């Protein structure tokens, strides 16, 4: 009973912090406006870890690798703590277990990024119908534009309705269910 509560606490706190770090990375990567409530909240929440990490891990061509590395490291720690609480021991194959743990954390980050894209696409679609002048609209547009644009070139408007968000959601769901689920299962077998 106590172990289940600890697992819940570790998974929730670790997942939320990894999400905040990944959001910060994605917002910077996609050149989202920095002066909005979400960007400022995420920056304030993660500054204590990102600023010192930037001194050690340099950026690369404008990509904030320190934030991405911290998100990945948070996932590694979260998975490791959950396994320790469950009583898992690394045993004699420590090297293989560490590689599997690192790869599993990378898969979790990829899944989290796809979920962020899916939520942003859905929120943008709903806001475009309900309140297109919402303060979040420019942020959502900058986040979803790189994913929607390739589909908008090939999918015509139907009765003045853009169906490209459905295509993006379909591709994200396919990526989650086929390659990422297969990778996660294959890596989990190594643990």
N, CA, C and O of each residue as an XYZ file, in Angstrom:
764
protein
N       0.824     -1.189      0.000
C       0.000      0.000      0.000
C       0.866      1.250      0.000
O       0.624      2.173     -0.778
N       1.877      1.289      0.867
C       2.772      2.439      0.928
C       3.594      2.528     -0.348
O       3.861      3.619     -0.850
N       3.997      1.366     -0.873
C       4.799      1.382     -2.103
C       3.988      1.925     -3.280
O       4.533      2.629     -4.129
N       2.703      1.609     -3.340
C       1.861      2.140     -4.412
C       1.737      3.658     -4.307
O       1.748      4.354     -5.322
N       1.621      4.163     -3.100
C       1.538      5.605     -2.895
C       2.852      6.280     -3.283
O       2.845      7.354     -3.884
N       3.972      5.655     -2.944
C       5.275      6.206     -3.323
C       5.459      6.196     -4.839
O       5.965      7.159     -5.414
N       5.050      5.113     -5.476
C       5.151      5.037     -6.932
C       4.301      6.124     -7.574
O       4.736      6.788     -8.514
N       3.089      6.304     -7.063
C       2.218      7.358     -7.587
C       2.854      8.731     -7.426
O       2.835      9.541     -8.353
N       3.415      8.991     -6.255
C       4.029     10.282     -5.972
C       5.244     10.530     -6.866
O       5.391     11.617     -7.424
N       6.108      9.533     -7.002
C       7.309      9.670     -7.840
C       6.916      9.851     -9.301
O       7.464     10.713     -9.988
N       5.974      9.045     -9.780
C       5.558      9.136    -11.181
C       4.887     10.475    -11.482
O       5.108     11.062    -12.541
N       4.076     10.949    -10.556
C       3.373     12.215    -10.782
C       4.335     13.396    -10.760
O       4.350     14.206    -11.687
N       5.136     13.494     -9.708
C       6.062     14.623     -9.605
C       7.130     14.582    -10.691
O       7.446     15.606    -11.297
N       7.679     13.411    -10.932
C       8.684     13.279    -11.985
C       8.105     13.552    -13.361
O       8.739     14.207    -14.188
N       6.901     13.051    -13.609
C       6.263     13.284    -14.898
C       5.929     14.739    -15.139
O       6.107     15.245    -16.247
N       5.444     15.418    -14.104
C       5.116     16.841    -14.256
C       6.366     17.692    -14.468
O       6.352     18.631    -15.264
N       7.447     17.365    -13.757
C       8.673     18.138    -13.955
C       9.274     17.862    -15.330
O       9.763     18.781    -15.988
N       9.242     16.607    -15.767
C       9.732     16.285    -17.114
C       8.877     16.983    -18.168
O       9.401     17.454    -19.178
N       7.573     17.051    -17.941
C       6.682     17.757    -18.868
C       7.024     19.242    -18.920
O       7.059     19.830    -20.001
N       7.274     19.851    -17.775
C       7.629     21.271    -17.746
C       8.936     21.516    -18.499
O       9.046     22.479    -19.258
N       9.918     20.651    -18.292
C      11.187     20.796    -19.001
C      11.010     20.584    -20.506
O      11.583     21.316    -21.312
N      10.221     19.586    -20.876
C       9.994     19.324    -22.301
C       9.214     20.464    -22.947
O       9.498     20.841    -24.084
N       8.239     21.014    -22.236
C       7.512     22.177    -22.757
C       8.466     23.351    -22.976
O       8.392     24.029    -24.000
N       9.350     23.587    -22.028
C      10.324     24.674    -22.182
C      11.190     24.436    -23.412
O      11.428     25.355    -24.196
N      11.655     23.213    -23.579
C      12.491     22.879    -24.742
C      11.720     23.073    -26.045
O      12.227     23.680    -26.989
N      10.494     22.556    -26.092
C       9.707     22.641    -27.323
C       9.329     24.082    -27.655
O       9.364     24.477    -28.821
N       8.972     24.864    -26.650
C       8.617     26.261    -26.901
C       9.808     27.039    -27.443
O       9.648     27.893    -28.315
N      10.999     26.748    -26.932
C      12.197     27.416    -27.446
C      12.540     26.918    -28.846
O      12.897     27.707    -29.721
N      12.432     25.614    -29.055
C      12.762     25.028    -30.352
C      11.837     25.534    -31.448
O      12.281     25.809    -32.562
N      10.546     25.656    -31.133
C       9.557     26.073    -32.124
C       9.410     27.592    -32.189
O       8.542     28.106    -32.894
N      10.256     28.306    -31.453
C      10.270     29.773    -31.464
C       8.920     30.366    -31.088
O       8.443     31.313    -31.712
N       8.321     29.794    -30.064
C       7.046     30.314    -29.564
C       7.289     31.632    -28.850
O       8.379     31.850    -28.321
N       6.306     32.510    -28.823
C       6.484     33.789    -28.122
C       6.821     33.557    -26.648
O       6.165     32.775    -25.961
N       7.849     34.248    -26.186
C       8.305     34.064    -24.806
C       7.504     34.880    -23.811
O       7.557     34.608    -22.612
N       6.776     35.857    -24.271
C       6.017     36.727    -23.378
C       4.548     36.312    -23.342
O       3.684     37.000    -23.886
N       4.283     35.201    -22.708
C       2.923     34.774    -22.423
C       2.957     34.031    -21.100
O       4.026     33.683    -20.598
N       1.792     33.794    -20.546
C       1.728     33.221    -19.201
C       2.323     31.818    -19.128
O       3.009     31.493    -18.159
N       2.071     30.983    -20.136
C       2.570     29.607    -20.098
C       4.089     29.576    -20.189
O       4.738     28.873    -19.414
N       4.655     30.315    -21.109
C       6.117     30.339    -21.257
C       6.793     30.874    -20.002
O       7.803     30.330    -19.555
N       6.241     31.929    -19.443
C       6.828     32.500    -18.231
C       6.694     31.553    -17.044
O       7.609     31.449    -16.226
N       5.554     30.861    -16.944
C       5.360     29.902    -15.857
C       6.352     28.745    -15.971
O       6.980     28.359    -14.985
N       6.489     28.198    -17.177
C       7.399     27.067    -17.382
C       8.843     27.499    -17.117
O       9.615     26.751    -16.518
N       9.205     28.699    -17.560
C      10.569     29.195    -17.319
C      10.813     29.390    -15.821
O      11.867     29.010    -15.311
N       9.861     29.969    -15.130
C      10.030     30.187    -13.691
C      10.097     28.863    -12.927
O      10.827     28.743    -11.943
N       9.343     27.887    -13.378
C       9.307     26.585    -12.710
C      10.597     25.800    -12.894
O      10.988     25.037    -12.010
N      11.267     25.978    -14.034
C      12.421     25.146    -14.357
C      13.760     25.871    -14.307
O      14.806     25.248    -14.495
N      13.741     27.171    -14.059
C      14.991     27.948    -14.058
C      16.027     27.428    -13.066
O      17.223     27.445    -13.357
N      15.583     26.969    -11.905
C      16.528     26.534    -10.879
C      17.404     25.385    -11.366
O      18.533     25.237    -10.898
N      16.914     24.581    -12.282
C      17.690     23.456    -12.797
C      18.347     23.775    -14.136
O      19.457     23.316    -14.405
N      17.673     24.556    -14.975
C      18.165     24.794    -16.331
C      19.372     25.729    -16.341
O      20.338     25.483    -17.062
N      19.325     26.777    -15.563
C      20.444     27.753    -15.577
C      21.788     27.113    -15.222
O      22.756     27.323    -15.953
N      21.893     26.341    -14.132
C      23.189     25.694    -13.864
C      23.555     24.647    -14.921
O      24.732     24.463    -15.231
N      22.557     23.967    -15.467
C      22.843     22.936    -16.472
C      23.387     23.541    -17.758
O      24.183     22.909    -18.452
N      22.967     24.753    -18.079
C      23.466     25.416    -19.287
C      24.952     25.742    -19.191
O      25.620     25.887    -20.215
N      25.475     25.858    -17.976
C      26.908     26.097    -17.820
C      27.710     24.848    -18.169
O      28.867     24.937    -18.581
N      27.085     23.682    -18.001
C      27.769     22.415    -18.245
C      27.466     21.880    -19.640
O      28.363     21.386    -20.322
N      26.212     21.973    -20.069
C      25.777     21.443    -21.363
C      25.490     22.619    -22.293
O      24.506     23.336    -22.107
N      26.340     22.815    -23.286
C      26.122     23.959    -24.184
C      25.000     23.692    -25.175
O      24.634     22.547    -25.442
N      24.469     24.780    -25.709
C      23.472     24.656    -26.759
C      24.129     24.269    -28.071
O      25.351     24.326    -28.203
N      23.326     23.882    -29.024
C      23.854     23.469    -30.322
C      22.951     24.024    -31.403
O      21.816     23.568    -31.550
N      23.425     24.992    -32.158
C      22.690     25.641    -33.243
C      21.357     26.198    -32.763
O      20.344     26.058    -33.449
N      21.349     26.809    -31.625
C      20.137     27.410    -31.084
C      19.211     26.432    -30.386
O      18.112     26.805    -29.976
N      19.636     25.192    -30.247
C      18.825     24.174    -29.569
C      19.311     24.067    -28.123
O      20.501     23.874    -27.871
N      18.401     24.192    -27.201
C      18.711     24.161    -25.769
C      18.867     22.711    -25.308
O      17.927     22.111    -24.788
N      20.055     22.161    -25.504
C      20.302     20.769    -25.149
C      20.275     20.527    -23.643
O      19.976     19.418    -23.202
N      20.583     21.552    -22.853
C      20.572     21.389    -21.396
C      19.168     21.059    -20.897
O      18.997     20.196    -20.035
N      18.171     21.743    -21.437
C      16.794     21.496    -21.001
C      16.334     20.108    -21.432
O      15.682     19.402    -20.663
N      16.670     19.717    -22.656
C      16.298     18.383    -23.134
C      17.004     17.299    -22.315
O      16.400     16.284    -21.970
N      18.268     17.519    -22.012
C      19.005     16.544    -21.200
C      18.415     16.432    -19.803
O      18.344     15.338    -19.243
N      17.993     17.551    -19.240
C      17.371     17.509    -17.916
C      16.033     16.768    -17.949
O      15.711     16.028    -17.020
N      15.252     16.965    -19.018
C      13.989     16.238    -19.139
C      14.256     14.739    -19.221
O      13.572     13.942    -18.578
N      15.247     14.365    -20.012
C      15.602     12.948    -20.146
C      16.107     12.396    -18.815
O      15.725     11.298    -18.409
N      16.966     13.159    -18.135
C      17.504     12.715    -16.854
C      16.397     12.572    -15.806
O      16.434     11.661    -14.979
N      15.424     13.468    -15.845
C      14.281     13.365    -14.934
C      13.516     12.064    -15.185
O      13.109     11.389    -14.240
N      13.324     11.717    -16.449
C      12.643     10.456    -16.776
C      13.465      9.257    -16.326
O      12.911      8.286    -15.812
N      14.789      9.313    -16.515
C      15.651      8.219    -16.066
C      15.509      8.027    -14.562
O      15.340      6.906    -14.083
N      15.581      9.129    -13.824
C      15.468      9.043    -12.361
C      14.095      8.541    -11.928
O      13.978      7.754    -10.989
N      13.069      9.000    -12.617
C      11.712      8.565    -12.278
C      11.557      7.060    -12.492
O      11.043      6.362    -11.617
N      11.989      6.562    -13.630
C      11.872      5.127    -13.926
C      12.707      4.322    -12.933
O      12.254      3.296    -12.427
N      13.921      4.786    -12.655
C      14.795      4.077    -11.721
C      14.185      4.020    -10.326
O      14.205      2.972     -9.680
N      13.640      5.151     -9.855
C      13.020      5.167     -8.524
C      11.806      4.245     -8.450
O      11.608      3.551     -7.453
N      11.002      4.242     -9.499
C       9.837      3.352     -9.510
C      10.286      1.895     -9.475
O       9.699      1.083     -8.759
N      11.321      1.558    -10.241
C      11.829      0.184    -10.227
C      12.407     -0.179     -8.864
O      12.228     -1.303     -8.394
N      13.100      0.765     -8.225
C      13.654      0.501     -6.890
C      12.537      0.287     -5.866
O      12.631     -0.602     -5.019
N      11.481      1.099     -5.941
C      10.363      0.944     -5.013
C       9.691     -0.415     -5.213
O       9.241     -1.038     -4.252
N       9.626     -0.871     -6.473
C       9.027     -2.179     -6.751
C       9.933     -3.328     -6.342
O       9.504     -4.482     -6.331
N      11.194     -3.024     -6.004
C      12.105     -4.075     -5.552
C      12.993     -4.621     -6.640
O      13.602     -5.673     -6.449
N      13.093     -3.960     -7.765
C      13.925     -4.427     -8.871
C      15.389     -4.188     -8.551
O      15.757     -3.099     -8.111
N      16.220     -5.183     -8.765
C      17.664     -5.067     -8.581
C      18.334     -5.186     -9.943
O      17.908     -5.975    -10.787
N      19.387     -4.395    -10.153
C      20.083     -4.426    -11.434
C      20.780     -5.755    -11.675
O      20.878     -6.193    -12.821
N      21.257     -6.391    -10.650
C      21.876     -7.701    -10.785
C      23.227     -7.630    -11.470
O      23.948     -6.640    -11.343
N      23.570     -8.698    -12.208
C      24.893     -8.777    -12.822
C      24.977     -7.999    -14.135
O      26.066     -7.581    -14.531
N      23.862     -7.800    -14.806
C      23.849     -7.109    -16.097
C      23.583     -5.618    -15.894
O      22.592     -5.087    -16.397
N      24.457     -4.953    -15.166
C      24.260     -3.547    -14.840
C      24.329     -2.694    -16.101
O      23.530     -1.773    -16.272
N      25.278     -2.994    -16.983
C      25.447     -2.202    -18.205
C      24.228     -2.255    -19.101
O      23.775     -1.228    -19.607
N      23.696     -3.449    -19.297
C      22.507     -3.607    -20.144
C      21.309     -2.912    -19.506
O      20.512     -2.278    -20.197
N      21.188     -3.032    -18.200
C      20.066     -2.393    -17.500
C      20.152     -0.879    -17.602
O      19.129     -0.221    -17.786
N      21.340     -0.313    -17.489
C      21.489      1.136    -17.595
C      21.188      1.632    -19.003
O      20.562      2.678    -19.174
N      21.631      0.883    -20.015
C      21.318      1.248    -21.404
C      19.810      1.151    -21.640
O      19.222      2.022    -22.281
N      19.192      0.096    -21.125
C      17.743     -0.067    -21.283
C      16.993      1.041    -20.549
O      16.003      1.567    -21.058
N      17.455      1.387    -19.377
C      16.832      2.469    -18.607
C      16.937      3.797    -19.355
O      15.971      4.557    -19.412
N      18.094      4.072    -19.921
C      18.297      5.306    -20.689
C      17.431      5.325    -21.939
O      16.832      6.351    -22.265
N      17.360      4.204    -22.638
C      16.543      4.127    -23.853
C      15.056      4.234    -23.526
O      14.300      4.864    -24.266
N      14.640      3.627    -22.433
C      13.238      3.717    -22.022
C      12.867      5.154    -21.674
O      11.759      5.598    -21.974
N      13.777      5.874    -21.051
C      13.528      7.282    -20.743
C      13.412      8.103    -22.027
O      12.583      9.010    -22.104
N      14.229      7.799    -23.031
C      14.144      8.507    -24.310
C      12.807      8.229    -25.000
O      12.216      9.129    -25.596
N      12.337      6.998    -24.920
C      11.033      6.663    -25.499
C       9.926      7.412    -24.764
O       8.987      7.903    -25.390
N      10.031      7.500    -23.450
C       9.029      8.237    -22.668
C       9.016      9.720    -23.031
O       7.950     10.333    -23.083
N      10.180     10.296    -23.279
C      10.256     11.701    -23.691
C       9.607     11.869    -25.070
O       8.888     12.842    -25.301
N       9.857     10.931    -25.979
C       9.234     11.008    -27.305
C       7.711     10.897    -27.198
O       6.986     11.620    -27.882
N       7.230      9.999    -26.348
C       5.783      9.877    -26.148
C       5.197     11.156    -25.561
O       4.138     11.616    -25.987
N       5.884     11.717    -24.596
C       5.422     12.951    -23.973
C       5.372     14.090    -24.989
O       4.440     14.894    -24.976
N       6.363     14.160    -25.861
C       6.379     15.198    -26.901
C       5.201     15.026    -27.856
O       4.586     16.012    -28.264
N       4.883     13.789    -28.213
C       3.728     13.552    -29.092
C       2.425     13.940    -28.399
O       1.524     14.493    -29.030
N       2.325     13.656    -27.123
C       1.123     14.062    -26.384
C       1.004     15.589    -26.314
O      -0.099     16.128    -26.409
N       2.125     16.280    -26.149
C       2.104     17.743    -26.138
C       1.596     18.270    -27.477
O       0.770     19.182    -27.517
N       2.088     17.697    -28.567
C       1.639     18.120    -29.901
C       0.142     17.858    -30.063
O      -0.589     18.706    -30.574
N      -0.308     16.689    -29.629
C      -1.727     16.356    -29.768
C      -2.604     17.314    -28.974
O      -3.624     17.782    -29.479
N      -2.224     17.606    -27.753
C      -3.014     18.525    -26.928
C      -3.014     19.922    -27.541
O      -4.050     20.587    -27.564
N      -1.869     20.370    -28.034
C      -1.800     21.699    -28.648
C      -2.671     21.770    -29.894
O      -3.336     22.782    -30.117
N      -2.682     20.727    -30.707
C      -3.513     20.719    -31.917
C      -4.993     20.755    -31.560
O      -5.761     21.500    -32.170
N      -5.394     19.964    -30.587
C      -6.800     19.943    -30.171
C      -7.198     21.294    -29.573
O      -8.263     21.827    -29.884
N      -6.336     21.844    -28.714
C      -6.655     23.143    -28.107
C      -6.762     24.240    -29.164
O      -7.646     25.093    -29.094
N      -5.858     24.213    -30.140
C      -5.916     25.228    -31.186
C      -7.186     25.094    -32.013
O      -7.812     26.096    -32.356
N      -7.570     23.863    -32.335
C      -8.783     23.651    -33.119
C     -10.016     24.132    -32.346
O     -10.878     24.804    -32.913
N     -10.103     23.798    -31.085
C     -11.256     24.217    -30.278
C     -11.278     25.733    -30.124
O     -12.328     26.359    -30.271
N     -10.117     26.328    -29.826
C     -10.074     27.780    -29.677
C     -10.391     28.514    -30.976
O     -10.965     29.603    -30.948
N     -10.024     27.932    -32.108
C     -10.321     28.597    -33.381
C     -11.828     28.648    -33.641
O     -12.305     29.527    -34.359
N     -12.572     27.717    -33.062
C     -14.029     27.733    -33.221
C     -14.689     28.625    -32.176
O     -15.625     29.365    -32.481
N     -14.195     28.550    -30.937
C     -14.857     29.231    -29.829
C     -14.390     30.673    -29.681
O     -15.207     31.593    -29.664
N     -13.075     30.873    -29.572
C     -12.530     32.203    -29.311
C     -11.173     32.334    -30.017
O     -10.135     32.105    -29.397
N     -11.170     32.696    -31.294
C      -9.900     32.755    -32.030
C      -8.958     33.862    -31.560
O      -7.781     33.849    -31.920
N      -9.441     34.815    -30.771
C      -8.604     35.916    -30.308
C      -8.124     35.713    -28.869
O      -7.742     36.671    -28.197
N      -8.145     34.483    -28.411
C      -7.667     34.144    -27.078
C      -6.170     34.437    -26.991
O      -5.457     34.267    -27.980
N      -5.678     34.875    -25.827
C      -4.239     35.157    -25.695
C      -3.340     33.937    -25.948
O      -2.161     34.097    -26.264
N      -3.881     32.732    -25.812
C      -3.087     31.532    -26.081
C      -2.981     31.214    -27.575
O      -2.153     30.393    -27.968
N      -3.793     31.841    -28.400
C      -3.827     31.510    -29.830
C      -2.467     31.671    -30.512
O      -2.063     30.767    -31.244
N      -1.736     32.779    -30.309
C      -0.423     32.882    -30.975
C       0.565     31.811    -30.516
O       1.357     31.304    -31.311
N       0.514     31.474    -29.235
C       1.392     30.428    -28.712
C       1.058     29.088    -29.352
O       1.953     28.380    -29.814
N      -0.218     28.738    -29.381
C      -0.634     27.470    -29.971
C      -0.334     27.420    -31.467
O       0.049     26.377    -31.996
N      -0.506     28.539    -32.134
C      -0.206     28.587    -33.564
C       1.274     28.328    -33.815
O       1.626     27.572    -34.720
N       2.137     28.946    -33.026
C       3.566     28.739    -33.234
C       3.997     27.313    -32.890
O       4.952     26.801    -33.473
N       3.309     26.671    -31.958
C       3.646     25.298    -31.603
C       3.134     24.318    -32.656
O       3.825     23.353    -32.983
N       1.946     24.549    -33.185
C       1.351     23.576    -34.102
C       1.693     23.816    -35.567
O       1.596     22.894    -36.377
N       2.083     25.010    -35.917
C       2.342     25.338    -37.324
C       3.317     24.370    -38.007
O       3.022     23.916    -39.113
N       4.473     24.030    -37.395
C       5.394     23.117    -38.080
C       4.810     21.727    -38.333
O       5.243     21.032    -39.252
N       3.847     21.325    -37.538
C       3.246     20.005    -37.699
C       2.064     20.036    -38.656
O       1.819     19.064    -39.370
N       1.333     21.142    -38.678
C       0.160     21.257    -39.546
C       0.533     21.607    -40.987
O      -0.109     21.134    -41.925
N       1.561     22.429    -41.164
C       1.905     22.954    -42.483
C       2.106     21.865    -43.545
O       1.564     22.011    -44.641
N       2.852     20.784    -43.285
C       3.011     19.770    -44.341
C       1.687     19.151    -44.782
O       1.516     18.823    -45.956
N       0.758     18.991    -43.855
C      -0.536     18.405    -44.206
C      -1.436     19.412    -44.911
O      -2.239     19.033    -45.764
N      -1.312     20.676    -44.566
C      -2.139     21.700    -45.197
C      -1.813     21.859    -46.674
O      -2.651     22.320    -47.448
N      -0.604     21.481    -47.071
C      -0.229     21.549    -48.486
C      -0.992     20.526    -49.323
O      -1.263     20.760    -50.501
N      -1.339     19.387    -48.711
C      -1.945     18.292    -49.462
C      -3.428     18.085    -49.178
O      -4.140     17.511    -50.002
N      -3.896     18.541    -48.036
C      -5.299     18.335    -47.663
C      -6.049     19.640    -47.913
O      -5.793     20.637    -47.238
N      -6.969     19.645    -48.869
C      -7.698     20.889    -49.145
C      -8.744     21.177    -48.059
O      -9.164     20.286    -47.321
N      -9.143     22.436    -47.991
C     -10.219     22.809    -47.084
C     -11.518     22.166    -47.554
O     -11.796     22.129    -48.753
N     -12.299     21.668    -46.631
C     -13.596     21.077    -46.946
C     -14.649     21.977    -46.316
O     -14.752     22.054    -45.092
N     -15.425     22.655    -47.144
C     -16.442     23.603    -46.679
C     -15.822     24.629    -45.738
O     -16.406     24.993    -44.717
N     -14.624     25.087    -46.105
C     -13.886     26.087    -45.345
C     -13.428     25.590    -43.972
O     -13.206     26.390    -43.063
N     -13.289     24.283    -43.825
C     -12.817     23.678    -42.582
C     -11.484     22.991    -42.860
O     -11.364     22.202    -43.798
N     -10.493     23.295    -42.041
C      -9.163     22.710    -42.178
C      -9.144     21.338    -41.507
O      -9.372     21.228    -40.302
N      -8.873     20.299    -42.287
C      -8.839     18.939    -41.751
C      -7.427     18.470    -41.400
O      -7.236     17.327    -40.986
N      -6.441     19.349    -41.564
C      -5.070     18.943    -41.258
C      -4.865     18.573    -39.777
O      -4.042     17.701    -39.499
N      -5.572     19.191    -38.812
C      -5.404     18.727    -37.428
C      -5.773     17.256    -37.247
O      -5.150     16.557    -36.447
N      -6.773     16.783    -37.978
C      -7.125     15.357    -37.882
C      -5.993     14.482    -38.388
O      -5.714     13.425    -37.822
N      -5.339     14.926    -39.459
C      -4.217     14.155    -39.996
C      -3.049     14.132    -39.009
O      -2.410     13.095    -38.831
N      -2.773     15.258    -38.375
C      -1.695     15.306    -37.386
C      -2.013     14.390    -36.205
O      -1.143     13.657    -35.733
N      -3.244     14.431    -35.733
C      -3.645     13.555    -34.626
C      -3.543     12.086    -35.016
O      -3.127     11.253    -34.210
N      -3.918     11.771    -36.241
C      -3.833     10.389    -36.722
C      -2.380      9.923    -36.774
O      -2.067      8.817    -36.334
N      -1.494     10.758    -37.310
C      -0.076     10.383    -37.392
C       0.525     10.241    -35.994
O       1.274      9.299    -35.736
N       0.205     11.161    -35.098
C       0.708     11.063    -33.723
C       0.237      9.783    -33.055
O       1.010      9.102    -32.381
N      -1.022      9.462    -33.245
C      -1.559      8.243    -32.639
C      -0.907      6.997    -33.228
O      -0.628      6.039    -32.507
N      -0.662      7.009    -34.541
C       0.031      5.883    -35.164
C       1.447      5.743    -34.626
O       1.900      4.628    -34.367
N       2.149      6.854    -34.455
C       3.496      6.803    -33.897
C       3.489      6.276    -32.462
O       4.399      5.552    -32.058
N       2.476      6.637    -31.706
C       2.378      6.162    -30.324
C       2.077      4.666    -30.257
O       2.610      3.962    -29.399
N       1.230      4.184    -31.155
C       0.784      2.798    -31.049
C       1.679      1.795    -31.756
O       1.723      0.629    -31.363
N       2.397      2.225    -32.796
C       3.202      1.233    -33.515
C       4.675      1.300    -33.117
O       5.117      0.435    -32.361
N       5.461      2.272    -33.579
C       6.894      2.167    -33.281
C       7.248      2.422    -31.809
O       8.099      1.729    -31.252
N       6.611      3.395    -31.189
C       6.980      3.696    -29.807
C       6.517      2.610    -28.840
O       7.225      2.282    -27.887
N       5.342      2.057    -29.079
C       4.874      0.965    -28.217
C       5.760     -0.270    -28.396
O       6.071     -0.965    -27.429
N       6.160     -0.533    -29.636
C       7.041     -1.675    -29.893
C       8.395     -1.461    -29.214
O       8.920     -2.371    -28.573
N       8.958     -0.257    -29.353
C      10.233      0.049    -28.709
C      10.141     -0.077    -27.195
O      11.023     -0.647    -26.552
N       9.069      0.458    -26.637
C       8.896      0.396    -25.182
C       8.809     -1.046    -24.695
O       9.400     -1.395    -23.674
N       8.074     -1.881    -25.422
C       7.956     -3.287    -25.030
C       9.297     -4.011    -25.168
O       9.674     -4.801    -24.302
N      10.013     -3.739    -26.258
C      11.302     -4.395    -26.473
C      12.322     -3.977    -25.413
O      13.081     -4.811    -24.920
N      12.342     -2.712    -25.068
C      13.292     -2.222    -24.061
C      12.911     -2.748    -22.675
O      13.784     -3.098    -21.881
N      11.621     -2.803    -22.390
C      11.162     -3.278    -21.080
C      11.567     -4.734    -20.858
O      11.813     -5.139    -19.722
N      11.638     -5.522    -21.928
C      12.065     -6.911    -21.793
C      13.521     -7.010    -21.356
O      13.917     -8.000    -20.742
N      14.318     -5.994    -21.668
C      15.724     -6.015    -21.261
C      15.881     -5.760    -19.763
O      16.877     -6.158    -19.159
N      14.896     -5.097    -19.171
C      14.956     -4.840    -17.732
C      14.470     -6.053    -17.031
O      14.426     -6.079    -15.801
